[in-house]
């Protein structure tokens, strides 16, 4: 009888799920099953190309398809995509309602999987809960709703769930239009416009092609001590000015962070600008990722700085690909 276990990974063609796939397909004792709506997509075909990953079709709106996709899995990594709904034309709150529905479909399907030993749910702290009546962050709030509902509605699943808080992606400076530095005409300087204080510090997830898999691998290896616990997927907290200074040093391009108002950012970027402005305000008003009694530390998970790729290493890697040329 094989000792190899299956981990079903949702969002396998995205940033977080992709990082989990990259690591777990190389981890002894685990076989990766990538869950996607579009197994015929080029991204999904690329996952399956080396023969190390099984690609399975399922839809977050179809709980039964998820139950079938999770069949035989010992672990599930679950992540939803609020931004996809927003960019399809939904409001911030409509996108949140979709995300909560998807999150609960994933959780219920996992709860119906008799072989499941460990559920890993990618979530976020909630401004609506931390700062009631003062601020909302729908792309975070509705994920946190799922946390509460897992605990209230699916207590057996909650007893084997680890909740992962992902920080800010350094890759945003290469791939996310709202956060990419752009060159000013005239003096050649690069500018990053942000609706936040440049000195505000934020949790950094580091290299998303590597780090998500490290946390998931180590949570799986830790087992029961990680159940019911939260973990920050990050070892660094930097200010936006620190990030721009390091970006400038690595790329050789002179860069500066310029603070704009929420209103100006909304005029530039629409609801996506509003949402990020609210997230950054959340970070200015409190520490959203402050460690609580229900957290498990990187040290407890056996995670040290040597394997994790931080901001500097991530930007160097992106620069080597010519993404800032």
N, C-alpha and C positions, 0 to 999 in steps of 0.2 A: 504494500500500500504506500502511495506517495506521501511524503511529508510536506510537499509543496502546497501552500495555501494561495487562494485567489484574493486579490484586492481589486474591487471594482472602483474605477476612478471616473467621476463625472468631470465635465469641463476639460477633458483630456487634450483637446486641441487648443486650449487657452493657456493663460499664463500660469495660474496656480496648478491646475490639473496636469498641464504639460510638465511642470517641474516635478510633480509627484511621479509621473510616468518615467521620466528620465532616471530618477534614482531607484525606484522600486523594481524596474526591469533588470537592474544590475544587482539586486539584493538577494542573496541566497535565501531560499525557503519561500519566495513569493513569486507568483505569476500575475501579470497585470492584465486586467480586462478593461479596456477603454470604452466608455459609454458616450455615444454621440448620436445626435439626430440624423447626421448625414455621413454614414460610413463610406459613401461614394465620393466624398470631398477629397481634394488633393491632400489636405492636412491629415485626414484619417488614413488615407492610403499610405502616406509617408510613415505614420505610426506603425502600420502593419508590415512595412517593407522588410524589416530585418528579422521577422518571424518571432520576435520576443514579446509582442503585444497582440492580444486578441481584441478585435474591434467589434463591438456589439451595438446594434441600433436600439435606442429608447428615446422617449419624449417626456420631458418634465411635466407636460400636461396630461400624461397618460400613466396613472399609477400602476396599472397592470403591466404595461411595457417595462416599467422599472423593476417590478417584482420578478419578471422573467429575466431581465438583465442581471439582477443580483443573485440569481439562483446559484447556490453552492459557494458563494463568497464568504470568506471569513472576516473580511474588512471592507468598508466602504469609505471612500473620501468623497464628500459631497460639497459642491459649491454651486451657487446660483449666479445669474448675471443680470443685475438691475440695469446696467448701462445699455444692454441690448434693447430692452423694452423702451428705455428713454429715447434712444436714437432711432427707434422705429416710429416715434411720434407720440408716445404716451407721456402723460404728465409725470412729475416726480412721484406723486402718490399713487397713480395708476400703476406705474412701474413697480412701486413697493408692494402693492396688492398682488401683482403677478409673482413677484419674488417670494412673498410669503406663501402663496399657494404652491409654487414649485418646491420651496423648502419643506413644506409639510408633506407633499407627495413623496419626496425623496425619503423623508423620515419614516413615513408610514410603510413605504415599500421595504425599507431596511428592517423595520420592526417585524415585518412579515417573513423575514429571511431566517429560517431556523438554524442555519449554519453560522450566522453572524456572531463574531466575538468582539469586534471593536468598530465603532462608528466615529468618524472624524468629520466634524461639521465646521466649515469655514464661515465665520461670522464676524460681527463688529460690535463695539460698544455703541450705545444709543444716547444721542444728545437729548432726545425727548424724555428719557428716563433720568439721565443725570442732571438735566437742567429743565425741569418741567415748567412749561409756560414761557420759557425764554428762547428756546431754539429747537428746531427739528433738523434732522439729517436723514431723509427717507431712505437713502441707499444703505444706511446703517441701522436705522430704527426697525425696519421690517425684518432684517436678518435677526435682530435681537428678539423680535416677536417669536420667531421660530424657536430660539433657545427656550423661552418661557413655555411655549406650547409643548415642546418635547418633554420638559420636566413635568408639566401638568397632565398631559394627555397620553404620553408614552413612557411611563416611569421605568419599565423594563429596559427600553432603549437608552433612556437617560443614564441608567446605571453602567452602561458601557460606552458612553460618549465622551470624547475629548473635543473641546471647543477651541478652535484656532483663530486668533486675531492676527490678521496680516497687516503689516505696516505699509507705508508709502513705497511705491515701486520706483527705483532709480531709472528703470527703462522708460518711465514717463518722459524723460528729457529727450528721448530719441523717437518715441512712437506716438505719444498722446498730444494732439494738436494744442490743447489748452496750456500745456506745460513745457512745450518745446521752446528753447531760446531761438530767437530769430534775429537776423542781421539788419541793423539800421542802415538806410542809405546815407551816404555822406561820410561818416567816420568809420564805418566797418565794424563798429562795436555790436556785440550780441546782447539782447535784452530778454529777460524772462519776466513777463507781466503776471503778477499774482495779487489776488485780493486777500492779502494777509501781511502781517509784519514780517519783513525779511529775517528778523532775529528770532521768530517763533520756531521752536524745535518740534520735530515730528519723528515718530517711530519709523525706522527704515527697514523694509523687508530684505533689501539686498538683491542678489541675483535670483530672479524668479525662475530661471531654468535649472537651478540647483537647490536653493534653500528650502522651498516647500517640501521637497522630497526628503531632506534631512530631518525636518521636524516630524513628518509623518512616519518615516522609518523608525525614528527613535521613540515616538509615542507607541508604535506597535511593539517595539522591543521592551518598553517599560511595562506595558500591559495594565494591570489593575490599578497601580498607583496613579495612572494618568486618567482613570475613569472619573467623570464628573468634574474634571478640572479644566481650566482655561490656560492657554499658553500664548504668549506674545511671540510671533514668528519674526524675531528681530534681535540683534545684539547692539544696535546703534541708535542714537537719537542725535540728529543734526539739525541745525537751522538751515533755512533756505539760502541764506547768504553763504554759509559754509559749503553747501552743495555747489553753488555757483562758482565759488572760489576754486574748489577742487576740479570742477568741470573745466574751468579756464586753464588751470595748471596742466591738466591732462591733454586737452585739445589744442592748446596754444592759441585759443581765441579769447579775446578780451570780453568778459561778460559781466553783467550787472543785473540785480533783481530790482524791479521797480514796482512799488506797491500802488494798486489802483483800488477804487471803491467797489463794493459789491454791485452797485448799480452799473458802473462802467463795464465790469466783467460780464454782467448779464446782457448788456447791450451788445457786447462782442460775441458771446457764446450761447446766449439763450439759457434754457433751464439747466444745461450742464454747467454753465458758469455759476449760476445761482447755487447749485448743489455743492460744488467744490468750495465756493465761498463760505457756505454754511459749515462744511466739514472743517475748514481751516479756522473759522471762528470758534468752533467747538474746542479745537486744540489750544486756542488762546485763552479761553475762559476756564479750562481745567485740564487735567491730564487724563485724556480718555482711556489711556492704556495703563493707568496706575495699577500696580500689583496689589491684589486682594488676597484674602485667606484661601480662596478657592483657585488660586493660580498654582501652576507647576513651573518651576524655574528651568532654564536651559541646563543648569548643572544637574538637576534631578533627572532630566531626560538624557544626560550624558552628552550634551552638545557643548563644544568649545569653539573658540574663534578660529582654529586652524583650518577646519573644513568649510566653514561658512564663508561665503563671498559677500563682502560688504559693499558700501557705496563706491569706494575707490576702485575696487576690482571690477565691479560691474561696468562702470564708465570706461575703464581701460579696455574691457572686452568689446564694448560697443564701438569705441573709437577705432579698435583694430579692424573692425568690419567696415570702416569708412562711413559710419552712420552720421557723423558730424561734419563730413566734408562738404 
